[in-house]
């Protein structure tokens, strides 16, 4: 009787530990994906400074006349060795305002 009770307690503790580990891993993943509350979303009509602030990275000039420029924003992985990022986000400005962008920071390419 005592042995059976100990086995049940051991199985219960192992199941509880594994469920807590899974829940904490899922919570950690959500914390990485969450956008900080002080960031604003990228929207049409922003100027280059506002777009740089919204993305959290500096913009690199590619080409174009003043007011009609094409910029490139490269993601900042902050030294994470497990994150390989080779993609950029191209931002097209016309008359000093953001007209469109091309690229996807949601994919990881080799």
C-alpha positions as protocol buffer text, in pm:
chain_id: "A"
residue {
  index: 1
  type: UNK
  ca { x: 0 y: 0 z: 0 }
}
residue {
  index: 2
  type: UNK
  ca { x: 277 y: 243 z: 91 }
}
residue {
  index: 3
  type: UNK
  ca { x: 479 y: 152 z: -219 }
}
residue {
  index: 4
  type: UNK
  ca { x: 177 y: 211 z: -442 }
}
residue {
  index: 5
  type: UNK
  ca { x: 119 y: 551 z: -282 }
}
residue {
  index: 6
  type: UNK
  ca { x: 484 y: 649 z: -333 }
}
residue {
  index: 7
  type: UNK
  ca { x: 474 y: 542 z: -699 }
}
residue {
  index: 8
  type: UNK
  ca { x: 158 y: 746 z: -756 }
}
residue {
  index: 9
  type: UNK
  ca { x: 315 y: 1047 z: -588 }
}
residue {
  index: 10
  type: UNK
  ca { x: 630 y: 1010 z: -799 }
}
residue {
  index: 11
  type: UNK
  ca { x: 430 y: 984 z: -1123 }
}
residue {
  index: 12
  type: UNK
  ca { x: 220 y: 1286 z: -1024 }
}
residue {
  index: 13
  type: UNK
  ca { x: 531 y: 1493 z: -947 }
}
residue {
  index: 14
  type: UNK
  ca { x: 695 y: 1396 z: -1278 }
}
residue {
  index: 15
  type: UNK
  ca { x: 380 y: 1490 z: -1472 }
}
residue {
  index: 16
  type: UNK
  ca { x: 349 y: 1820 z: -1287 }
}
residue {
  index: 17
  type: UNK
  ca { x: 715 y: 1903 z: -1349 }
}
residue {
  index: 18
  type: UNK
  ca { x: 688 y: 1831 z: -1722 }
}
residue {
  index: 19
  type: UNK
  ca { x: 371 y: 2041 z: -1755 }
}
residue {
  index: 20
  type: UNK
  ca { x: 538 y: 2333 z: -1577 }
}
residue {
  index: 21
  type: UNK
  ca { x: 843 y: 2305 z: -1802 }
}
residue {
  index: 22
  type: UNK
  ca { x: 625 y: 2313 z: -2115 }
}
residue {
  index: 23
  type: UNK
  ca { x: 425 y: 2608 z: -1983 }
}
residue {
  index: 24
  type: UNK
  ca { x: 738 y: 2807 z: -1895 }
}
residue {
  index: 25
  type: UNK
  ca { x: 890 y: 2738 z: -2239 }
}
residue {
  index: 26
  type: UNK
  ca { x: 572 y: 2860 z: -2409 }
}
residue {
  index: 27
  type: UNK
  ca { x: 571 y: 3171 z: -2189 }
}
residue {
  index: 28
  type: UNK
  ca { x: 937 y: 3241 z: -2272 }
}
residue {
  index: 29
  type: UNK
  ca { x: 861 y: 3212 z: -2643 }
}
residue {
  index: 30
  type: UNK
  ca { x: 572 y: 3461 z: -2610 }
}
residue {
  index: 31
  type: UNK
  ca { x: 801 y: 3702 z: -2426 }
}
residue {
  index: 32
  type: UNK
  ca { x: 1051 y: 3700 z: -2714 }
}
residue {
  index: 33
  type: UNK
  ca { x: 784 y: 3766 z: -2977 }
}
residue {
  index: 34
  type: UNK
  ca { x: 605 y: 4042 z: -2785 }
}
residue {
  index: 35
  type: UNK
  ca { x: 658 y: 4396 z: -2915 }
}
residue {
  index: 36
  type: UNK
  ca { x: 766 y: 4646 z: -2652 }
}
residue {
  index: 37
  type: UNK
  ca { x: 485 y: 4888 z: -2564 }
}
residue {
  index: 38
  type: UNK
  ca { x: 697 y: 5197 z: -2648 }
}
residue {
  index: 39
  type: UNK
  ca { x: 721 y: 5103 z: -3018 }
}
residue {
  index: 40
  type: UNK
  ca { x: 482 y: 5235 z: -3280 }
}
residue {
  index: 41
  type: UNK
  ca { x: 381 y: 5028 z: -3584 }
}
residue {
  index: 42
  type: UNK
  ca { x: 520 y: 5104 z: -3929 }
}
residue {
  index: 43
  type: UNK
  ca { x: 257 y: 5300 z: -4123 }
}
residue {
  index: 44
  type: UNK
  ca { x: 227 y: 5480 z: -4454 }
}
residue {
  index: 45
  type: UNK
  ca { x: 303 y: 5851 z: -4442 }
}
residue {
  index: 46
  type: UNK
  ca { x: 585 y: 5835 z: -4189 }
}
residue {
  index: 47
  type: UNK
  ca { x: 905 y: 6023 z: -4254 }
}
residue {
  index: 48
  type: UNK
  ca { x: 1243 y: 5845 z: -4246 }
}
residue {
  index: 49
  type: UNK
  ca { x: 1313 y: 5933 z: -3882 }
}
residue {
  index: 50
  type: UNK
  ca { x: 976 y: 5801 z: -3765 }
}
residue {
  index: 51
  type: UNK
  ca { x: 1019 y: 5480 z: -3965 }
}
residue {
  index: 52
  type: UNK
  ca { x: 1365 y: 5427 z: -3817 }
}
residue {
  index: 53
  type: UNK
  ca { x: 1222 y: 5470 z: -3465 }
}
residue {
  index: 54
  type: UNK
  ca { x: 931 y: 5233 z: -3539 }
}
residue {
  index: 55
  type: UNK
  ca { x: 1167 y: 4961 z: -3663 }
}
residue {
  index: 56
  type: UNK
  ca { x: 1426 y: 5021 z: -3394 }
}
residue {
  index: 57
  type: UNK
  ca { x: 1717 y: 5020 z: -3642 }
}
residue {
  index: 58
  type: UNK
  ca { x: 1894 y: 5287 z: -3850 }
}
residue {
  index: 59
  type: UNK
  ca { x: 1803 y: 5322 z: -4218 }
}
residue {
  index: 60
  type: UNK
  ca { x: 2074 y: 5281 z: -4483 }
}
residue {
  index: 61
  type: UNK
  ca { x: 2045 y: 5497 z: -4796 }
}
residue {
  index: 62
  type: UNK
  ca { x: 2033 y: 5291 z: -5120 }
}
residue {
  index: 63
  type: UNK
  ca { x: 1942 y: 5535 z: -5400 }
}
residue {
  index: 64
  type: UNK
  ca { x: 1714 y: 5816 z: -5510 }
}
residue {
  index: 65
  type: UNK
  ca { x: 1682 y: 6193 z: -5519 }
}
residue {
  index: 66
  type: UNK
  ca { x: 1615 y: 6393 z: -5204 }
}
residue {
  index: 67
  type: UNK
  ca { x: 1257 y: 6322 z: -5099 }
}
residue {
  index: 68
  type: UNK
  ca { x: 1226 y: 6015 z: -5325 }
}
residue {
  index: 69
  type: UNK
  ca { x: 1473 y: 5780 z: -5158 }
}
residue {
  index: 70
  type: UNK
  ca { x: 1499 y: 5405 z: -5115 }
}
residue {
  index: 71
  type: UNK
  ca { x: 1632 y: 5295 z: -4776 }
}
residue {
  index: 72
  type: UNK
  ca { x: 1728 y: 4955 z: -4635 }
}
residue {
  index: 73
  type: UNK
  ca { x: 1667 y: 4856 z: -4273 }
}
residue {
  index: 74
  type: UNK
  ca { x: 1869 y: 4557 z: -4154 }
}
residue {
  index: 75
  type: UNK
  ca { x: 1740 y: 4365 z: -3851 }
}
residue {
  index: 76
  type: UNK
  ca { x: 1941 y: 4388 z: -3530 }
}
residue {
  index: 77
  type: UNK
  ca { x: 1971 y: 4042 z: -3373 }
}
residue {
  index: 78
  type: UNK
  ca { x: 2188 y: 4179 z: -3088 }
}
residue {
  index: 79
  type: UNK
  ca { x: 2457 y: 3912 z: -3104 }
}
residue {
  index: 80
  type: UNK
  ca { x: 2230 y: 3610 z: -3086 }
}
residue {
  index: 81
  type: UNK
  ca { x: 2430 y: 3322 z: -3229 }
}
residue {
  index: 82
  type: UNK
  ca { x: 2126 y: 3104 z: -3291 }
}
residue {
  index: 83
  type: UNK
  ca { x: 1952 y: 3368 z: -3506 }
}
residue {
  index: 84
  type: UNK
  ca { x: 2078 y: 3382 z: -3864 }
}
residue {
  index: 85
  type: UNK
  ca { x: 1921 y: 3676 z: -4040 }
}
residue {
  index: 86
  type: UNK
  ca { x: 2015 y: 3780 z: -4392 }
}
residue {
  index: 87
  type: UNK
  ca { x: 1699 y: 3963 z: -4493 }
}
residue {
  index: 88
  type: UNK
  ca { x: 1634 y: 4333 z: -4499 }
}
residue {
  index: 89
  type: UNK
  ca { x: 1335 y: 4560 z: -4527 }
}
residue {
  index: 90
  type: UNK
  ca { x: 1338 y: 4804 z: -4821 }
}
residue {
  index: 91
  type: UNK
  ca { x: 1148 y: 5128 z: -4758 }
}
residue {
  index: 92
  type: UNK
  ca { x: 1036 y: 5351 z: -5047 }
}
residue {
  index: 93
  type: UNK
  ca { x: 983 y: 5720 z: -4968 }
}
residue {
  index: 94
  type: UNK
  ca { x: 814 y: 5966 z: -5203 }
}
residue {
  index: 95
  type: UNK
  ca { x: 788 y: 6337 z: -5123 }
}
residue {
  index: 96
  type: UNK
  ca { x: 954 y: 6257 z: -4791 }
}
residue {
  index: 97
  type: UNK
  ca { x: 680 y: 6015 z: -4680 }
}
residue {
  index: 98
  type: UNK
  ca { x: 675 y: 5636 z: -4663 }
}
residue {
  index: 99
  type: UNK
  ca { x: 492 y: 5500 z: -4967 }
}
residue {
  index: 100
  type: UNK
  ca { x: 567 y: 5131 z: -4930 }
}
residue {
  index: 101
  type: UNK
  ca { x: 803 y: 4860 z: -4814 }
}
residue {
  index: 102
  type: UNK
  ca { x: 920 y: 4524 z: -4938 }
}
residue {
  index: 103
  type: UNK
  ca { x: 1070 y: 4241 z: -4741 }
}
residue {
  index: 104
  type: UNK
  ca { x: 977 y: 4012 z: -4458 }
}
residue {
  index: 105
  type: UNK
  ca { x: 1151 y: 4002 z: -4121 }
}
residue {
  index: 106
  type: UNK
  ca { x: 941 y: 3701 z: -4024 }
}
residue {
  index: 107
  type: UNK
  ca { x: 1145 y: 3451 z: -4227 }
}
residue {
  index: 108
  type: UNK
  ca { x: 1494 y: 3322 z: -4162 }
}
residue {
  index: 109
  type: UNK
  ca { x: 1697 y: 3242 z: -4470 }
}
residue {
  index: 110
  type: UNK
  ca { x: 2025 y: 3050 z: -4487 }
}
